[in-house]
Amino acid sequence: MSQLSIAVLYGGTSAERAVSLQSGEAVAEGLLAAGHKVELIDTQAPFISRLLNESFDLAFIALHGRGGEDGVIQGLLESIKLPYTGSGVAASALAMDKHCSKVVMAAAGVPVAPSITLNADDVVAPHEIAAELGLPLFVKPVREGSSVGMSKVNQAQDLVQAVSLAREFDQQVLVEAFLAGREYSVPILAGRALPVIGLQPATEFYDYAAKYERDDTTYALPSGLSQADEVKAQRIAEQAAHALGCRGWCRVDVMADAQGELFVLEVNTSPGMTSHSLVPMAAKAEGKSFSELVDHIAHLALETA
């Protein structure tokens, strides 16, 4: 394929900046290996003039979290008519919002875990919430990723503190029922699910450290699911991505309950591309190298521009 001039947008100002820096560097190396011309652009610094004045064919978004995964950078790129990787403005904003995405996915028939959303002025009623959702519970900022600000609550009296922590990152907080089964990740590329990855963290749950810092998380590929459940997880993930309007690529996180029933936790429209990341792992299982993967994602952006 012909050489492209690609701006890799990375870094930024979100709570996931450190991960984005790693993702961007890996993506840039992969694109260079694929024969493209690449410029790394940290969106923490002024960068719009570079996008306007340099002749880029597209932007590869390696940003995570707010400002990069929530429709903001996508809207900017739309306004300057520069093609970009991944989902559009609406799908990005929707997937970033755990409350709204749950509502949309549930309406489309996608199984999601029971939850309650607390707004900024809502008083936390621990025992009422525990009575409705059971214990343990997970508490998450509505618009953060990579488990930033997330807590597992085992006792009702700890719920207030967990909500307070989550509100440091977002005034709107999701309190979600605990699912006792295993967690899985399903990467989506061009609308099709890649092999499912089973996750087994050494920590209590698959938190930020397990995702990006520790080397003792176990990744099962094959996932350990039966063939029927593997296909079911893939179909649920594809359905979730379709319901939110995702395009190009994304990653769908799925959790099983104690009975083995599968539920979608969330959809990530700009997944990590670090050494611990799951999308490259699943692509490799299908025989696609990292360089081939990022090259494919780049060309998908031009196809959907």
N, C-alpha and C positions, 0 to 999 in steps of 0.2 A: 504494500500500500504506500501511497505517497507520504512524504514527510509533512507533518503539521507543525505549526507554531502554536504552542500551548502555554497558557499562563496557569500555573498551579497555585491556587489560592489556599493559603494555610496560615496557621498561627491564630490571628484574631485576638479577641478580648474576652472570650467566654471562659467559664470555669474549666473547660476542656482544652484550653490552649496547649498545654504540654503534650497531650495526645495528638493534637492536630499538627504540631511541629514534626512529630515522628511520622505521622501519616504522609504529610506533604513531601518530606524528604524521600520516603520510600517510593511514593508515586512518581516523583521527578526522576529518580534513578531508573524505575521501570520504563517510563516513557522514553528516556534517553536510550535505553537498551533496545527499544523498539524502533529507534531511528528518527525520533521526533526532535524538534528544537524546543527547548523547555526553559521557562523563566519561573523561578520561585518567587512568589509575591506574598509577603506577610501583610495581612490586612489590618494589623495593629497600627501600622504607619499609613500615612496618606498614600493611596494607591490608584485612585480612579483615573488620574491623568495618565498613568502608565497604560491602563487598559484602553484609553481613548487614543493615545498617541502612538502606540506600538501596534504592529499589524498581527494581532493574534487571530488564529482561526477559531479558537474556543478557549474556555476556561474550565479547568478541571478543579472541582470544588473538593478540597481535602480539609475543609473546616468542619468542626463539630460543635454542637450546642448553639446558643443564641448568637444571632448575627450571621451564622453560616449555614445552619440547618433548619431554620425556621421561616424561610421565605424572604428574609430581608435581602441577602446578597443576590438571591434569585431575581427579585424585583429590580434591583440595580442593573443586573446583567440584561434583563429583558429590556430595560429602558435604553440601554446603549446598543441593543441588538447584537450582543455577543453570545453565541451558543455556549451552553454549559452542561456539565454532566449532571445526571440525576434528575430528581423530580422537580416539577415546576413550583410556582409560588404557592398556589393553594394547597397542593399535596404536602409540600414541605411544612407549611404552617400548621396544617391539620395533624400530621404525624407527630410534630413536636409537642402538641398539646395532648397530654395523656387523657384528659377528660373528654375533649371533643372527639378525639379519634376513637375512644371506646364507644361513644354514642353512635358514631357513624358505622363502625364495624358491627356493633350489635344489631343495628337496623338492617344491615346487609346479611345477617345470619351467621356472622363469625362469632364463635364462642369466646367470651372474654370473662375474666375473673370478676366476681362481685366487688363493688367498691363504693365509696362515698367521697364526694369532693367537698372540701371545706374552703370557703371563700375567706377573704382577708378579715372580714368582720364577724365571722362565725365563731361562736364560743365552742370550745372543744368539750364534748360530754363523753369522757372515756368509757364509762360503764354502758352507756346507751349504744355507743359505736361497737363495743365488744360484744354486746348482746345481739346486735344485728349481723355482724360479720364473723363473729367468733374470734378466737385467739389461736396462734399468733397472728399478727398483722404486719403488713409492710406500709411504710409511710414514705411518700415521695413528693418532691416538688413537681408540679404539673408540667412545667416546661424546662426540664433539664435532662441530660442524658448521662451515660456512663456511670449510673448509680450515684451521681453527685447529690449529696444531701439526703440520701436514702437511709432508712433505719428499719430494722426488724424489731417489733414490739412483742414481747412475750407476756407482759402483764399490763392490765388496763391502766394502772396508775402511771406507767411510763409513756403513755400516749401523748400527754401534753408536752413533755420534753422533746419527743420525736417530731411533733408538729412544729414546735418552735425552731428546731434545727432546720427542717425543710423550708420554713418561711424565711430563713436567711437567704435562700436562693430564689424563692417565688412565693408571693403572698397566697397563691392558690395551691392547695395541697391535696394530694390523692391518698386516701387510706384504702388499702386493698386487702381483700381476704387472702390468707395464706393458703398456698397450694402445696401439698405435702410430697408431691412426686418430683421427678427429675426435670431439669431445665434443658431445653434444646434451642438451637439456633438454625434458622433456615434462610440462607442467602438466596436472593432473587436476582437473576440476570436476564434482561430482555423479556420479562414477564414469566420466566420459567424458573421453578425452584431447583437449586443445586442440591447435592446431598446434604442430609440433615446431620448436624454435629451435636453429640451429647456432651453436656458440660457437668463436670464434677469438681467444684472448687474445694480446696482444703479449708477455706474460711467458712463461716456459718452460712453465707450465701454468696452469690456471684457479684461481689462488690467491685469498686474501682481498683483496689489492690489486686484482686484476683484476675481482673481483666487486663491490667497493664503493667503491674509491678512484680508480681510473684511468678515463680516458675514451677509451682507445685499444683496448678490447676490441671486436671486431666481432661483431655479432649478426645472423645470417642468418635471415630470415623472409620468404619460404620458406626452409626449412632447407638446401636444396641436395641433399637425398636424392632418389632416384628416387621416383616415386609409390608403388611397391611397398614400398620400404624405409621411406618415411614412415609408411605404414599399419602395417608391421611394428613400427616403433619405438613407435607408439601402442598397438598391441595388447600388446606386451611391458610397456609402462609400466602399462597398465590391469591386466594380470595380476599385476604386482608389487604394486601398491596393494591389489588384492583379496586377495592371499596374506597380506599383513600386517594386513588388516582395517581399512584406512584408510577414512575417511568424510569427506564435505564437500568438502574440497579438499586437494591436496598437490602435490608436484613430484617427478618421477622423473628422476634423472640417468643418462644412457645414454652409453656409450662404444663406438666401433667399433675393432676390431683392424685389423691391416695388410691383411687380406683383406676388410674391410668387414662382418664379422659383428658384431652388436650385443650388448652386455652391459649389464646394469643395475649401476651403481655403488652407488647408495643412493636411499632415498626420504626426502624432507623433508616432515614433516607440518605444519610451520608455516613456510612459505616466506617469504623476504624480500618486503617491499612498499615498497622504496625506489625512488629514481629509476632505479636500475640493474636493478631486479628483473624477473624473467622471466615470472611469472604474469600481471601486468598487460599485458606486451608481447604475449603470446599471446592474451589475451582481447581486446585492442584489434584484433588481426588478424581477429577474428570479429565486429567491430563493437560490442564491449561496452566502454563507458567505465570508467574506474577506479571512479567512483562506483557505476555499475551492478554492477560486479564485487563490491565489498565489501558492497553491499546484498544481492546474491544469496547470498554466503557467510553473511551474518547470518541470512537467512531459512532457509537450509539447516540452520543450527543448531537452529532452532525445530522444523523438520520431523522431525529425528532425535532430539529431546529425549525 
